[in-house]
Amino acid sequence: MGIKDLPLDARPREKLLARGPQALSDVELLAILLRTGMAGKNVFELSQELLASGGIAGLLQATAGSLKLVKGLGPAKQAELLAVFEIARRALSQRLQEREAFHTPDAVKQYLQLQLAHKNHEVFAVLFMDSQNRLLAMEELFRGTLSQTSVYPREVVLRALHHQAAAVVLSHNHPSGSVQPSRADEALTQNLKASLALVDVRVLDHIIVGQGQALSMAEHGLL
């Protein structure tokens, strides 16, 4: 059943305007963006297919390459979805810049999930914060297999000084999906914490990102 086959008040767009976006399911919200399906697959079925691998959170981590593999999703729809994903990233970035990020750990985790969870290789990133714990910049500093020998404390310290940061949030992703910190993660965190302390820069957290989830080492008492 397509959108045109539904009663007027049950169609996603009309339902949203009458009752607000909170009244719609994920499938209905996505159907509004997609507008149409394809031969043999209506827009609701296409929406369900896109959401099947990880829901909205998983879809927000999609890339241009992964969207190209979805049958029925042409260049125009791919571009529209990627634009929406980028708007979500920028909105979260703005939120971090306007608020005290240390007091909104969920926003920080959501932002880092959008930035890192879709990557198929390990990335070590740093959020540089001012004295009010607001975001100054995010930089991806290292990539590949991360360890104490591949992440250079000197480089992290230099970038913190460059941004005149008062604090940082460390982060890296686990492409395997598990967000449990390893012994190497804990050792790396302590090494960086000690190095940054020499220039009076605090480490607020180290967040590990996986598909659809993120772990705060600070919340688990590992700082």
C-alpha positions as a printed Julia matrix, in Angstrom:
223×3 Matrix{Float64}:
  0.0    0.0    0.0
  1.42   3.36  -1.06
  0.83   6.79   0.47
 -1.97   7.64  -1.98
 -3.87   4.52  -0.92
 -4.13   5.72   2.69
 -6.93   7.88   4.08
 -5.95  11.54   3.98
 -5.49  11.86   7.75
 -3.26   8.76   7.84
 -0.79   9.98   5.23
  2.57  10.86   6.84
  2.75  14.48   5.65
 -0.82  15.32   6.65
 -0.4   13.44   9.92
  2.76  15.41  10.73
  1.11  18.77  10.02
 -1.97  17.88  12.07
 -0.36  16.11  15.04
  3.34  17.04  14.99
  6.44  15.0   14.05
  6.43  13.12  17.37
  3.25  11.32  16.27
  5.02   9.64  13.34
  6.98   6.42  13.35
 10.53   6.29  11.99
  9.21   4.67   8.82
  6.65   7.44   8.32
  9.22  10.21   8.86
 11.59   8.64   6.36
  8.73   8.14   3.87
  8.18  11.91   3.88
 11.79  12.44   2.82
 11.75   9.7    0.18
  8.28  10.64  -1.15
  8.04   7.68  -3.56
  9.14   4.09  -3.82
  9.79   2.12  -6.97
  8.13  -0.58  -9.04
  7.37  -3.5   -6.73
  8.45  -1.61  -3.6
  6.36   1.19  -2.13
  7.85   4.04  -0.13
  7.07   2.39   3.23
  8.85  -0.81   2.2
 11.84   1.21   0.98
 11.89   3.08   4.3
 11.75  -0.17   6.26
 14.65  -1.55   4.22
 16.78   1.51   4.95
 16.02   1.29   8.67
 16.47  -2.47   8.97
 20.19  -2.5    9.75
 20.22  -0.11  12.68
 17.19   2.15  12.79
 17.5    5.92  12.57
 20.88   5.92  14.36
 22.29   3.42  11.89
 20.88   5.3    8.91
 22.47   8.57  10.07
 25.83   6.86   9.77
 25.26   5.88   6.14
 27.7    7.07   3.5
 27.29   7.97  -0.17
 28.78   4.58  -1.03
 26.37   2.58   1.12
 23.32   4.5   -0.14
 24.29   3.76  -3.75
 23.83   0.06  -2.99
 20.15   0.48  -2.08
 17.94  -0.43  -5.02
 15.33   2.25  -5.62
 17.4    5.05  -4.13
 18.44   7.33  -6.98
 21.02  10.14  -6.93
 18.46  12.81  -5.94
 17.21  10.85  -2.92
 20.76   9.92  -1.93
 21.75  13.59  -1.99
 18.7   14.63   0.06
 19.39  12.01   2.73
 23.09  12.91   2.94
 22.13  16.57   3.3
 19.79  15.72   6.18
 22.56  13.69   7.87
 24.99  16.61   7.56
 22.4   19.02   8.97
 22.05  16.71  11.99
 25.84  16.7   12.5
 26.05  20.49  12.26
 23.11  20.95  14.61
 24.82  18.82  17.25
 28.1   20.66  16.69
 26.34  24.0   17.19
 24.66  22.65  20.31
 28.06  21.73  21.74
 29.46  25.15  20.9
 26.58  26.91  22.64
 26.32  24.76  25.75
 28.63  23.33  28.36
 29.43  20.01  26.73
 30.58  18.43  29.99
 27.05  18.87  31.33
 25.5   17.21  28.26
 27.45  13.94  27.81
 24.67  12.4   25.74
 24.96  15.22  23.18
 28.72  14.64  22.97
 28.22  10.9   22.46
 25.57  11.48  19.79
 27.8   13.94  17.98
 30.76  11.56  18.02
 28.58   8.68  16.83
 27.55  10.74  13.81
 31.17  11.63  13.11
 32.91   8.3   13.71
 30.58   5.29  13.88
 30.25   4.87  10.11
 34.01   4.69   9.49
 35.39   1.25   8.64
 38.86   2.04  10.01
 39.96   3.16  13.45
 40.13   6.92  13.96
 41.39   8.83  16.99
 39.72  12.23  17.36
 39.88  15.03  19.9
 37.27  17.61  20.85
 39.04  20.76  22.02
 37.11  22.75  24.64
 37.38  26.24  26.09
 37.32  27.07  29.81
 33.5   26.87  29.78
 33.68  23.36  28.27
 32.31  24.59  24.94
 33.53  23.08  21.69
 36.33  24.97  19.93
 37.14  22.37  17.28
 37.17  18.67  16.51
 40.16  17.1   14.78
 40.84  13.56  13.59
 44.5   13.2   14.51
 45.34   9.56  13.89
 43.93   6.64  11.94
 44.69   2.97  11.54
 45.37   0.51  14.34
 45.51   2.67  17.46
 47.91   2.04  20.31
 50.23   3.94  22.61
 52.84   3.81  19.86
 50.6    5.14  17.06
 48.94   8.0   18.99
 51.56  10.61  19.77
 50.92  12.62  22.98
 53.17  15.42  21.7
 50.9   15.97  18.68
 47.78  16.05  20.87
 49.45  18.56  23.2
 50.52  20.77  20.28
 47.0   20.82  18.84
 45.55  21.66  22.26
 47.97  24.59  22.55
 47.13  25.68  19.0
 43.43  25.91  19.89
 44.23  27.4   23.32
 42.07  24.63  24.76
 41.43  24.36  28.47
 40.13  20.8   28.21
 39.65  17.96  25.73
 37.39  15.01  25.11
 39.27  12.11  23.57
 37.48   9.68  21.28
 38.06   6.78  18.96
 35.89   4.26  17.18
 35.8    0.47  17.23
 34.76  -0.69  13.73
 34.16  -4.16  15.22
 31.13  -2.72  17.03
 32.12  -3.43  20.63
 32.64  -0.31  22.73
 34.27  -2.03  25.7
 37.62  -0.37  26.44
 40.71  -2.54  26.15
 43.72  -2.43  28.45
 45.47  -0.54  25.64
 42.64   2.04  25.6
 42.98   2.58  29.33
 46.78   2.88  29.13
 46.56   5.33  26.22
 44.06   7.46  28.13
 46.29   7.69  31.2
 49.32   8.5   29.05
 47.51  11.34  27.28
 46.0   12.59  30.52
 49.46  12.86  32.08
 50.94  14.6   29.02
 48.12  17.14  28.77
 48.27  17.86  32.49
 51.79  19.24  31.96
 50.25  22.13  29.99
 47.2   22.45  32.28
 44.74  20.89  29.84
 42.13  18.63  31.46
 40.87  15.38  29.92
 37.11  15.42  30.51
 36.35  12.06  28.95
 37.41   9.39  26.49
 34.45   8.18  24.45
 34.56   4.95  22.48
 32.17   4.79  19.54
 30.66   1.75  17.84
 27.73   1.14  15.53
 24.66   2.49  17.33
 26.35   2.92  20.69
 29.01   4.86  22.57
 30.74   4.39  25.93
 32.02   7.13  28.22
 35.12   6.05  30.12
 34.48   8.87  32.62
 31.02   7.5   33.4
 32.6    4.08  34.02
 35.25   5.47  36.37
 38.13   4.78  33.97
 39.68   8.26  33.99
